[in-house]
Amino acid sequence: MKIANRLRLSLMTFALTASLLSAEFVGAEQIRLALPSRSLGYLPMFVALRRGFFKDENLDLELPAMLPNIAHNALLGGEVEYHGVADSALRLAAKGAPLKTIFFGARLPNYFLMSKPNIKSVAELRGKYVAVSRFGGTTDLAARVALQANGLDPQKDVVLIMIGLGNTRNAALIAGSVDANIANPPDNSMLKQKGFRELLFLGDAIEFPSNGFTTTERRLAENRDQVKRLLRAIYRGLLFSRDHAEETIKIVEREWKLDAATARDSYVSIMKAASRDGASSDAGLKVHVKLMQQSDKTIGDTALNKIVDFRVLDEVRREATR
């Protein structure tokens, strides 16, 4: 009889716990943040997810995968609330789209120029094929500036080829179809393990922020509390990733299914470009504007507050220091 009573009590306790957990899950506010890929450049957000920082803000985060043009349409159409395609969102905002970038995970372009093993310097890329994602995209613009800074005319001295996503560019380099590729972590680490050479960290040649998150002007005006909770979670992820290296490396290892050595090297690569506070310097944003103007002659002088809005982030940062 005592056993039966204890069993009945245990079942009631389990049911109550399950009910409370279910209620907590149902009560969480669901938000959708579209990503073009599961890039390590979004490390602060993934750290926030795995450390429970979104849960602390009562947010249930979905991460649908979308190509940039689809992500922009989905954001403007209300199918997602945020996206991680700030590089091209800045261009749309400069042309009048009601978008604002609200956070950057990196203060520098998170790209590495990788080459075949026999190529030992940027100068040796003269006459060679270099893969970028798409013409006018960030990898293309950053590659052109980096090549020029190292004495090569990107219009005449190399052949830039538009190949698409990182996996495709990596495959082209491995197959020998191109001589070099612009790679993101952890791709640069994995290519180094295969014997390919890291010629240049593009952040050494040019400064502009990358891996940013964007939302609509309407959401900033009408749902500021949600924006603030999202940014508070990501900002905590940024601080954690910077201050707790070993624990973050473990997250990298699990999240991207990497071996320990690759995870560590990828973390070191990411931290070269990592943002200090989630915002961007005016100088870095002006480089973005200049690059956009070079690739799109319809973009004229652009006030920085037309393309970014860090006011909510500033509030989050001030409250975090109290």
C-alpha positions in Angstrom: 0.0 0.0 0.0 2.8 2.4 0.9 4.6 1.5 -2.3 1.4 2.2 -4.3 1.0 5.6 -2.6 4.6 6.5 -3.2 4.2 5.5 -6.9 1.0 7.5 -7.1 2.8 10.5 -5.6 5.7 10.2 -8.0 3.4 10.1 -11.0 1.6 13.1 -9.7 4.9 15.0 -9.2 6.1 14.0 -12.7 2.8 15.1 -14.3 3.0 18.4 -12.5 6.6 19.0 -13.5 5.8 18.1 -17.2 2.8 20.4 -17.0 4.9 23.3 -15.7 7.6 22.7 -18.3 5.0 22.5 -21.1 3.5 25.7 -19.9 6.9 27.4 -19.8 7.6 26.3 -23.4 4.2 27.3 -24.6 4.5 30.7 -22.9 7.8 31.5 -24.6 7.6 34.0 -27.4 8.5 32.4 -30.7 10.8 34.4 -33.0 12.3 33.5 -36.3 15.8 34.6 -37.3 16.8 33.6 -40.9 20.4 32.7 -41.5 22.1 32.1 -44.9 24.2 29.4 -43.3 25.3 28.1 -39.9 28.4 30.2 -40.0 30.8 30.4 -37.1 30.5 34.2 -37.6 27.3 33.9 -35.7 29.0 32.4 -32.7 27.6 34.8 -30.1 24.1 33.8 -31.0 24.8 30.1 -30.9 26.5 30.5 -27.5 23.4 32.4 -26.3 21.3 29.6 -27.5 23.3 26.8 -25.9 23.8 28.6 -22.7 20.1 29.3 -22.3 20.3 33.1 -22.6 17.3 33.2 -25.0 15.3 31.1 -22.5 16.2 33.6 -19.8 14.5 36.2 -22.0 11.4 33.9 -22.6 12.3 33.7 -26.3 12.0 30.5 -28.4 14.4 31.0 -31.3 13.9 29.4 -34.7 16.7 29.6 -37.3 15.3 29.0 -40.8 17.9 28.7 -43.5 17.4 31.3 -46.3 19.5 32.7 -49.1 20.0 36.5 -48.7 17.4 37.6 -51.3 14.8 35.3 -49.8 15.7 36.4 -46.3 15.2 40.0 -47.2 11.8 39.4 -48.7 10.8 37.2 -45.7 11.8 40.0 -43.3 10.0 42.7 -45.2 6.9 40.5 -45.6 6.7 39.6 -41.9 7.5 35.9 -42.4 10.6 36.2 -40.1 11.3 38.9 -37.5 15.1 39.1 -37.9 17.8 37.9 -40.2 21.6 37.5 -40.2 22.2 39.0 -43.7 23.2 42.5 -42.6 25.9 42.9 -45.3 23.4 43.2 -48.1 20.7 44.6 -45.8 22.9 47.7 -45.5 22.8 48.1 -49.2 19.0 47.8 -49.3 18.6 50.3 -46.4 20.9 52.8 -48.2 18.5 52.5 -51.2 15.5 53.3 -49.0 14.3 49.9 -47.6 12.8 50.2 -44.1 15.5 48.1 -42.5 18.0 48.7 -39.7 21.0 46.6 -38.7 21.0 46.3 -34.9 24.1 44.2 -34.0 27.3 43.0 -35.5 29.1 39.8 -34.4 32.4 40.9 -36.0 34.1 44.2 -36.3 36.2 43.0 -39.2 35.5 40.9 -42.3 35.6 37.3 -41.1 37.3 36.0 -44.2 40.5 34.2 -45.0 42.2 34.0 -48.4 43.1 30.3 -48.8 45.2 28.9 -51.7 46.7 25.8 -53.2 49.7 24.6 -51.2 52.2 25.6 -53.9 51.1 29.3 -53.7 53.1 30.9 -50.9 52.1 34.6 -51.1 49.3 36.9 -52.4 51.7 38.1 -55.1 51.8 34.6 -56.5 48.1 34.8 -57.3 48.9 36.9 -60.4 47.1 35.3 -63.3 45.3 32.8 -61.0 41.6 32.0 -60.4 40.1 33.2 -57.1 36.6 32.1 -56.0 34.1 34.5 -54.4 30.5 34.1 -53.4 28.9 36.6 -55.9 30.0 39.7 -57.7 29.2 42.8 -55.6 28.9 40.6 -52.5 31.0 41.1 -49.4 33.5 38.4 -50.2 34.0 39.9 -53.7 34.4 43.5 -52.4 36.7 42.4 -49.5 38.8 40.3 -51.9 39.3 43.2 -54.3 40.4 45.5 -51.6 42.7 42.9 -50.0 44.3 42.0 -53.4 44.8 45.7 -54.1 46.4 46.3 -50.7 48.9 43.5 -51.6 49.9 45.0 -55.0 47.5 43.2 -57.3 45.0 44.9 -59.6 41.8 42.7 -59.1 40.6 43.8 -62.5 43.7 42.8 -64.4 46.0 40.6 -62.3 43.6 37.9 -61.1 40.5 36.2 -62.4 37.6 36.5 -59.8 35.0 33.7 -60.3 31.5 33.8 -58.8 30.9 30.3 -57.4 28.4 30.7 -54.6 28.2 29.3 -51.1 31.3 28.3 -49.0 30.9 24.6 -49.5 30.9 25.0 -53.3 33.9 27.3 -53.2 35.8 24.9 -50.9 35.0 22.0 -53.3 36.3 24.0 -56.3 39.6 24.7 -54.5 40.0 21.1 -53.4 39.3 19.9 -56.9 41.8 22.3 -58.4 39.2 24.3 -60.4 40.4 27.5 -58.7 43.7 28.5 -57.2 42.3 30.4 -54.2 39.1 30.9 -52.3 37.7 33.3 -49.7 36.8 31.1 -46.8 35.0 31.6 -43.4 35.8 29.7 -40.2 35.7 26.8 -39.8 36.4 26.2 -43.5 39.8 27.9 -43.3 40.8 25.6 -40.5 39.6 22.5 -42.3 41.4 23.5 -45.5 44.6 24.1 -43.6 44.3 20.5 -42.3 44.1 19.3 -45.9 47.3 21.1 -46.7 46.0 24.3 -48.2 47.7 27.6 -47.3 46.2 30.5 -45.4 47.6 33.5 -47.3 45.8 36.4 -45.6 43.3 37.3 -43.0 41.2 39.9 -44.8 40.7 41.8 -41.6 44.3 42.8 -41.8 43.7 44.6 -45.1 40.3 46.2 -44.6 38.0 47.2 -41.7 34.3 46.8 -41.9 31.8 45.0 -39.6 30.2 41.7 -40.6 27.9 38.9 -39.4 25.2 41.3 -38.4 21.5 41.0 -37.5 18.8 43.1 -39.1 15.2 43.9 -38.4 12.5 46.3 -39.7 12.0 49.9 -38.7 8.5 48.9 -37.8 9.6 46.2 -35.3 12.0 48.6 -33.7 9.1 51.1 -33.2 6.3 48.7 -32.3 8.0 45.8 -30.5 11.0 47.4 -28.9 10.8 45.1 -25.8 11.3 42.0 -28.0 14.2 43.6 -29.8 15.8 44.4 -26.5 15.4 40.9 -25.1 16.9 39.4 -28.3 19.9 41.8 -28.2 20.4 41.1 -24.4 20.7 37.4 -25.1 23.1 37.8 -28.0 25.1 40.4 -26.2 25.5 38.0 -23.3 26.6 35.4 -25.8 29.2 37.8 -27.2 30.6 38.4 -23.7 30.6 34.8 -22.8 32.4 33.7 -26.0 35.1 36.3 -25.3 35.6 35.7 -21.6 35.2 31.9 -21.5 37.3 30.5 -24.2 37.5 26.8 -23.2 33.7 26.5 -22.6 33.1 28.3 -25.9 35.4 26.0 -27.8 33.4 23.0 -26.5 30.2 24.7 -27.9 32.0 25.1 -31.2 33.1 21.5 -31.2 29.5 20.2 -30.5 27.6 22.7 -32.6 29.6 22.4 -35.8 30.7 18.7 -35.2 34.4 19.5 -35.3 37.3 17.7 -33.7 39.0 19.4 -30.8 41.9 20.8 -32.7 39.7 22.3 -35.5 37.3 23.7 -33.0 40.2 25.5 -31.2 41.8 26.8 -34.4 38.3 28.0 -35.6 37.7 29.8 -32.3 41.1 31.6 -32.6 40.2 32.6 -36.2 36.8 33.9 -35.1 38.2 36.0 -32.2 40.5 37.8 -34.6 37.5 39.6 -36.0 35.1 39.4 -33.1 33.2 42.5 -32.1 34.0 44.1 -28.7 30.5 45.3 -28.0 28.1 44.4 -30.9 28.2 47.8 -32.5 30.5 49.1 -35.2 32.8 52.1 -35.6 31.7 54.9 -37.9 34.9 54.2 -39.9 34.0 50.6 -40.5 30.5 51.5 -41.6 31.8 54.2 -43.9 34.0 51.6 -45.6 30.8 49.5 -46.1 29.1 52.6 -47.7 32.1 53.2 -49.9 32.2 49.6 -51.1 28.5 49.7 -51.8 28.8 52.9 -53.8 31.6 51.4 -55.9 29.4 48.4 -56.9 26.1 50.3 -57.2 26.3 53.8 -58.7 22.7 54.6 -57.7 23.8 54.8 -54.0 24.8 58.3 -53.1 25.8 59.9 -49.8 24.3 57.8 -47.0 23.9 58.9 -43.4 24.9 56.1 -41.1 21.7 56.3 -39.1 19.8 55.4 -42.2 21.3 51.9 -42.2 22.0 51.1 -38.6 20.3 51.6 -35.2 22.3 50.8 -32.1 20.1 52.6 -29.6 18.6 49.5 -28.1 22.0 47.8 -28.0 23.4 50.8 -26.2 20.7 50.5 -23.6 21.4 46.8 -23.1 25.1 47.6 -22.7 24.5 50.3 -20.2 22.2 48.1 -18.1 24.8 45.3 -18.2 27.4 47.5 -16.5 25.2 48.5 -13.6 
